[in-house]
């Protein structure tokens, strides 16, 4: 039976900086974001009703055809 090997990359300056760059990109409101399902752009949407009314989330620009929603 084969054993699972961890997928760790070799430590380097690039692998140390990558998580910081990802966090900066996530918090930048002007950054271009892509839908993980179809690749089109994500746009900021607002919940209109219910317990989460007036909260914002990222939604696919091709909604409802694609249907992807992500939290901010």
The first five atom37 places (N, CA, C, CB, O) and aatype in JSON, in Angstrom:
{
  "aatype": [20, 20, 20, 20, 20, 20, 20, 20, 20, 20, 20, 20, 20, 20, 20, 20, 20, 20, 20, 20, 20, 20, 20, 20, 20, 20, 20, 20, 20, 20, 20, 20, 20, 20, 20, 20, 20, 20, 20, 20, 20, 20, 20, 20, 20, 20, 20, 20, 20, 20, 20, 20, 20, 20, 20, 20, 20, 20, 20, 20, 20, 20, 20, 20, 20, 20, 20, 20, 20, 20, 20, 20],
  "atom_mask": [
    [1, 1, 1, 1, 1],
    [1, 1, 1, 1, 1],
    [1, 1, 1, 1, 1],
    [1, 1, 1, 1, 1],
    [1, 1, 1, 1, 1],
    [1, 1, 1, 1, 1],
    [1, 1, 1, 1, 1],
    [1, 1, 1, 1, 1],
    [1, 1, 1, 1, 1],
    [1, 1, 1, 1, 1],
    [1, 1, 1, 1, 1],
    [1, 1, 1, 1, 1],
    [1, 1, 1, 1, 1],
    [1, 1, 1, 1, 1],
    [1, 1, 1, 1, 1],
    [1, 1, 1, 1, 1],
    [1, 1, 1, 1, 1],
    [1, 1, 1, 1, 1],
    [1, 1, 1, 1, 1],
    [1, 1, 1, 1, 1],
    [1, 1, 1, 1, 1],
    [1, 1, 1, 1, 1],
    [1, 1, 1, 1, 1],
    [1, 1, 1, 1, 1],
    [1, 1, 1, 1, 1],
    [1, 1, 1, 1, 1],
    [1, 1, 1, 1, 1],
    [1, 1, 1, 1, 1],
    [1, 1, 1, 1, 1],
    [1, 1, 1, 1, 1],
    [1, 1, 1, 1, 1],
    [1, 1, 1, 1, 1],
    [1, 1, 1, 1, 1],
    [1, 1, 1, 1, 1],
    [1, 1, 1, 1, 1],
    [1, 1, 1, 1, 1],
    [1, 1, 1, 1, 1],
    [1, 1, 1, 1, 1],
    [1, 1, 1, 1, 1],
    [1, 1, 1, 1, 1],
    [1, 1, 1, 1, 1],
    [1, 1, 1, 1, 1],
    [1, 1, 1, 1, 1],
    [1, 1, 1, 1, 1],
    [1, 1, 1, 1, 1],
    [1, 1, 1, 1, 1],
    [1, 1, 1, 1, 1],
    [1, 1, 1, 1, 1],
    [1, 1, 1, 1, 1],
    [1, 1, 1, 1, 1],
    [1, 1, 1, 1, 1],
    [1, 1, 1, 1, 1],
    [1, 1, 1, 1, 1],
    [1, 1, 1, 1, 1],
    [1, 1, 1, 1, 1],
    [1, 1, 1, 1, 1],
    [1, 1, 1, 1, 1],
    [1, 1, 1, 1, 1],
    [1, 1, 1, 1, 1],
    [1, 1, 1, 1, 1],
    [1, 1, 1, 1, 1],
    [1, 1, 1, 1, 1],
    [1, 1, 1, 1, 1],
    [1, 1, 1, 1, 1],
    [1, 1, 1, 1, 1],
    [1, 1, 1, 1, 1],
    [1, 1, 1, 1, 1],
    [1, 1, 1, 1, 1],
    [1, 1, 1, 1, 1],
    [1, 1, 1, 1, 1],
    [1, 1, 1, 1, 1],
    [1, 1, 1, 1, 1]
  ],
  "atom_positions": [
    [[0.84, -1.17, 0.0], [0.0, 0.0, 0.0], [0.9, 1.24, 0.0], [-0.96, -0.01, 1.22], [1.77, 1.37, 0.86]],
    [[0.69, 2.16, -0.95], [1.53, 3.37, -1.01], [1.19, 4.32, 0.13], [1.34, 4.1, -2.36], [0.06, 4.4, 0.59]],
    [[2.21, 5.04, 0.58], [2.0, 6.02, 1.64], [1.89, 7.41, 1.03], [3.15, 5.96, 2.67], [2.46, 7.69, -0.02]],
    [[1.17, 8.27, 1.7], [1.02, 9.64, 1.24], [2.24, 10.46, 1.63], [-0.26, 10.29, 1.8], [2.71, 10.37, 2.77]],
    [[2.75, 11.22, 0.71], [3.89, 12.08, 0.97], [3.41, 13.52, 1.1], [4.95, 11.95, -0.16], [2.58, 13.97, 0.3]],
    [[3.91, 14.26, 2.08], [3.49, 15.66, 2.19], [3.99, 16.47, 1.0], [4.01, 16.28, 3.51], [5.08, 16.21, 0.48]],
    [[3.21, 17.43, 0.58], [3.57, 18.28, -0.57], [4.17, 19.58, -0.1], [2.35, 18.55, -1.47], [3.6, 20.65, -0.32]],
    [[5.28, 19.5, 0.55], [5.96, 20.71, 1.02], [6.95, 21.15, -0.03], [6.66, 20.47, 2.37], [7.7, 20.34, -0.59]],
    [[6.96, 22.43, -0.27], [7.95, 22.98, -1.19], [9.2, 23.29, -0.39], [7.42, 24.25, -1.91], [9.15, 23.5, 0.82]],
    [[10.32, 23.31, -1.09], [11.56, 23.6, -0.4], [11.54, 25.05, 0.07], [12.78, 23.34, -1.32], [11.17, 25.94, -0.69]],
    [[11.93, 25.29, 1.32], [11.93, 26.66, 1.85], [12.87, 27.57, 1.08], [12.32, 26.64, 3.32], [14.03, 27.23, 0.82]],
    [[12.37, 28.72, 0.72], [13.17, 29.72, 0.02], [12.57, 31.09, 0.32], [13.23, 29.45, -1.52], [11.53, 31.19, 0.97]],
    [[13.21, 32.12, -0.16], [12.69, 33.48, 0.04], [11.33, 33.64, -0.64], [13.69, 34.52, -0.5], [10.44, 34.31, -0.11]],
    [[11.18, 33.04, -1.82], [9.91, 33.15, -2.55], [8.77, 32.45, -1.8], [10.05, 32.55, -3.96], [7.66, 32.99, -1.74]],
    [[9.03, 31.28, -1.23], [7.96, 30.57, -0.51], [7.63, 31.25, 0.81], [8.37, 29.12, -0.25], [6.52, 31.07, 1.32]],
    [[8.53, 32.03, 1.37], [8.24, 32.77, 2.58], [7.43, 34.02, 2.29], [9.54, 33.15, 3.3], [6.6, 34.43, 3.11]],
    [[7.63, 34.63, 1.15], [6.93, 35.87, 0.79], [5.56, 35.63, 0.18], [7.76, 36.67, -0.17], [4.71, 36.52, 0.23]],
    [[5.32, 34.47, -0.38], [4.07, 34.2, -1.08], [2.83, 34.37, -0.21], [4.1, 32.8, -1.64], [1.88, 35.01, -0.66]],
    [[2.78, 33.83, 1.03], [1.57, 34.03, 1.85], [1.31, 35.51, 2.17], [1.7, 33.26, 3.14], [0.15, 35.92, 2.23]],
    [[2.35, 36.28, 2.37], [2.18, 37.7, 2.67], [1.61, 38.42, 1.45], [3.53, 38.34, 3.09], [0.73, 39.27, 1.59]],
    [[2.09, 38.1, 0.27], [1.58, 38.72, -0.95], [0.12, 38.33, -1.19], [2.43, 38.31, -2.17], [-0.67, 39.16, -1.64]],
    [[-0.24, 37.09, -0.88], [-1.64, 36.67, -1.03], [-2.56, 37.44, -0.1], [-1.77, 35.17, -0.77], [-3.66, 37.83, -0.49]],
    [[-2.12, 37.66, 1.15], [-2.93, 38.43, 2.09], [-3.07, 39.88, 1.65], [-2.32, 38.36, 3.48], [-4.15, 40.46, 1.79]],
    [[-2.0, 40.47, 1.13], [-2.08, 41.84, 0.65], [-3.05, 41.95, -0.52], [-0.69, 42.35, 0.23], [-3.8, 42.92, -0.63]],
    [[-3.04, 40.96, -1.39], [-3.93, 40.96, -2.55], [-5.39, 40.83, -2.1], [-3.56, 39.81, -3.52], [-6.27, 41.48, -2.67]],
    [[-5.65, 40.0, -1.1], [-7.01, 39.81, -0.61], [-7.58, 41.06, 0.03], [-7.06, 38.67, 0.37], [-8.78, 41.32, -0.06]],
    [[-6.71, 41.85, 0.7], [-7.21, 43.03, 1.38], [-7.23, 44.27, 0.49], [-6.38, 43.3, 2.6], [-7.73, 45.31, 0.91]],
    [[-6.68, 44.18, -0.73], [-6.65, 45.31, -1.65], [-7.98, 45.37, -2.41], [-5.46, 45.18, -2.64], [-8.27, 44.47, -3.2]],
    [[-8.79, 46.4, -2.2], [-10.09, 46.46, -2.87], [-10.0, 46.68, -4.38], [-10.91, 47.55, -2.27], [-10.96, 46.41, -5.1]],
    [[-8.87, 47.16, -4.86], [-8.75, 47.41, -6.3], [-8.14, 46.22, -7.05], [-7.9, 48.64, -6.54], [-7.99, 46.29, -8.27]],
    [[-7.8, 45.14, -6.35], [-7.2, 43.98, -6.99], [-8.23, 43.24, -7.85], [-6.6, 43.03, -5.94], [-9.4, 43.16, -7.49]],
    [[-7.79, 42.71, -8.96], [-8.64, 41.94, -9.86], [-8.83, 40.54, -9.27], [-8.01, 41.86, -11.3], [-7.85, 39.85, -8.97]],
    [[-10.06, 40.12, -9.12], [-10.35, 38.79, -8.59], [-11.08, 37.98, -9.64], [-11.18, 38.88, -7.28], [-11.9, 38.5, -10.4]],
    [[-10.76, 36.67, -9.68], [-11.36, 35.8, -10.67], [-12.18, 34.71, -9.99], [-10.29, 35.18, -11.57], [-11.84, 34.25, -8.9]],
    [[-13.23, 34.31, -10.65], [-14.08, 33.24, -10.17], [-13.31, 31.91, -10.23], [-15.39, 33.15, -11.0], [-12.73, 31.6, -11.26]],
    [[-13.31, 31.14, -9.14], [-12.59, 29.87, -9.16], [-13.25, 28.82, -10.05], [-12.47, 29.34, -7.75], [-12.6, 27.85, -10.45]],
    [[-14.54, 29.0, -10.35], [-15.26, 28.02, -11.15], [-15.17, 28.29, -12.66], [-16.72, 27.99, -10.73], [-14.87, 27.39, -13.44]],
    [[-15.44, 29.56, -13.06], [-15.51, 29.85, -14.5], [-14.44, 30.82, -14.99], [-16.86, 30.4, -14.83], [-14.25, 30.96, -16.2]],
    [[-13.72, 31.49, -14.07], [-12.63, 32.38, -14.49], [-13.05, 33.81, -14.8], [-11.97, 31.82, -15.67], [-12.19, 34.64, -15.08]],
    [[-14.34, 34.12, -14.74], [-14.77, 35.5, -14.99], [-14.53, 36.32, -13.73], [-16.27, 35.55, -15.4], [-14.14, 35.78, -12.7]],
    [[-14.76, 37.61, -13.81], [-14.47, 38.5, -12.7], [-15.46, 38.37, -11.55], [-14.46, 39.92, -13.18], [-16.63, 38.05, -11.76]],
    [[-14.97, 38.62, -10.33], [-15.84, 38.66, -9.16], [-16.19, 40.11, -8.87], [-15.17, 37.99, -7.92], [-15.36, 41.01, -9.04]],
    [[-17.42, 40.33, -8.42], [-17.89, 41.67, -8.08], [-18.42, 41.66, -6.65], [-18.98, 42.16, -9.09], [-18.83, 40.61, -6.14]],
    [[-18.42, 42.83, -6.01], [-18.95, 42.94, -4.66], [-20.46, 43.04, -4.73], [-18.35, 44.16, -3.92], [-21.01, 43.87, -5.45]],
    [[-21.13, 42.19, -3.97], [-22.59, 42.19, -3.91], [-23.03, 42.39, -2.46], [-23.17, 40.87, -4.48], [-22.24, 42.17, -1.54]],
    [[-24.28, 42.81, -2.26], [-24.81, 43.06, -0.92], [-26.05, 42.22, -0.7], [-25.12, 44.56, -0.73], [-26.91, 42.13, -1.58]],
    [[-26.16, 41.59, 0.48], [-27.33, 40.81, 0.84], [-28.48, 41.78, 1.11], [-27.05, 39.9, 2.08], [-28.32, 42.74, 1.87]],
    [[-29.64, 41.54, 0.49], [-30.77, 42.45, 0.6], [-31.7, 42.14, 1.77], [-31.56, 42.42, -0.66], [-32.29, 43.05, 2.35]],
    [[-31.83, 40.86, 2.14], [-32.79, 40.51, 3.19], [-32.24, 39.36, 4.02], [-34.16, 40.14, 2.59], [-31.22, 38.76, 3.69]],
    [[-32.95, 39.08, 5.12], [-32.55, 37.98, 5.99], [-31.63, 38.43, 7.1], [-31.89, 36.9, 5.18], [-31.38, 39.63, 7.27]],
    [[-31.11, 37.48, 7.86], [-30.28, 37.84, 9.02], [-28.94, 38.47, 8.63], [-30.03, 36.6, 9.86], [-28.31, 39.14, 9.46]],
    [[-28.5, 38.28, 7.41], [-27.23, 38.86, 6.97], [-27.45, 40.08, 6.06], [-26.39, 37.81, 6.24], [-26.59, 40.39, 5.24]],
    [[-28.57, 40.75, 6.2], [-28.88, 41.91, 5.37], [-27.8, 42.98, 5.51], [-30.26, 42.49, 5.75], [-27.26, 43.2, 6.59]],
    [[-27.49, 43.62, 4.41], [-26.5, 44.68, 4.28], [-25.05, 44.21, 4.42], [-26.77, 45.74, 5.32], [-24.14, 45.03, 4.45]],
    [[-24.83, 42.9, 4.5], [-23.45, 42.4, 4.49], [-23.01, 42.2, 3.05], [-23.32, 41.07, 5.29], [-23.83, 41.9, 2.19]],
    [[-21.72, 42.37, 2.8], [-21.21, 42.25, 1.44], [-20.47, 40.93, 1.25], [-20.29, 43.42, 1.11], [-19.94, 40.36, 2.2]],
    [[-20.44, 40.47, 0.01], [-19.73, 39.26, -0.35], [-19.27, 39.37, -1.79], [-20.63, 38.01, -0.14], [-19.77, 40.2, -2.55]],
    [[-18.32, 38.52, -2.17], [-17.86, 38.47, -3.56], [-18.73, 37.47, -4.3], [-16.34, 38.08, -3.66], [-18.93, 36.35, -3.83]],
    [[-19.24, 37.88, -5.46], [-20.06, 37.0, -6.28], [-19.58, 37.05, -7.72], [-21.54, 37.39, -6.19], [-19.04, 38.05, -8.18]],
    [[-19.8, 35.96, -8.43], [-19.39, 35.88, -9.83], [-20.2, 36.88, -10.66], [-19.57, 34.43, -10.38], [-21.4, 37.05, -10.44]],
    [[-19.55, 37.51, -11.62], [-20.24, 38.46, -12.48], [-21.21, 37.76, -13.43], [-19.24, 39.28, -13.28], [-22.06, 38.42, -14.04]],
    [[-21.1, 36.44, -13.56], [-22.01, 35.68, -14.42], [-23.11, 34.98, -13.62], [-21.23, 34.66, -15.23], [-23.71, 34.02, -14.1]],
    [[-23.35, 35.47, -12.39], [-24.42, 34.9, -11.57], [-25.77, 35.17, -12.24], [-24.39, 35.49, -10.13], [-25.92, 36.27, -12.76]],
    [[-26.72, 34.31, -12.28], [-26.85, 33.02, -11.62], [-26.34, 31.85, -12.44], [-28.26, 32.78, -11.27], [-26.38, 30.71, -11.98]],
    [[-25.85, 32.1, -13.65], [-25.37, 31.01, -14.49], [-24.25, 30.24, -13.82], [-24.9, 31.54, -15.83], [-24.24, 29.01, -13.88]],
    [[-23.32, 30.93, -13.18], [-22.2, 30.28, -12.51], [-22.56, 29.92, -11.08], [-20.96, 31.18, -12.54], [-22.43, 28.77, -10.67]],
    [[-23.02, 30.91, -10.3], [-23.51, 30.65, -8.96], [-22.47, 30.63, -7.85], [-24.21, 29.39, -8.95], [-22.76, 30.11, -6.77]],
    [[-21.28, 31.17, -8.08], [-20.25, 31.17, -7.05], [-20.37, 32.39, -6.15], [-18.86, 31.12, -7.7], [-20.51, 33.52, -6.63]],
    [[-20.32, 32.15, -4.8], [-20.33, 33.23, -3.82], [-19.16, 33.0, -2.87], [-21.69, 33.29, -3.04], [-18.91, 31.86, -2.49]],
    [[-18.45, 34.05, -2.49], [-17.35, 33.96, -1.55], [-17.48, 35.07, -0.54], [-15.99, 34.04, -2.26], [-17.91, 36.18, -0.88]],
    [[-17.12, 34.8, 0.7], [-17.17, 35.83, 1.74], [-16.07, 36.84, 1.57], [-17.09, 35.21, 3.11], [-15.03, 36.55, 0.98]],
    [[-16.29, 38.04, 2.09], [-15.27, 39.09, 2.04], [-14.26, 38.92, 3.12], [-15.88, 40.46, 2.15], [-13.32, 39.71, 3.23]]
  ]
}
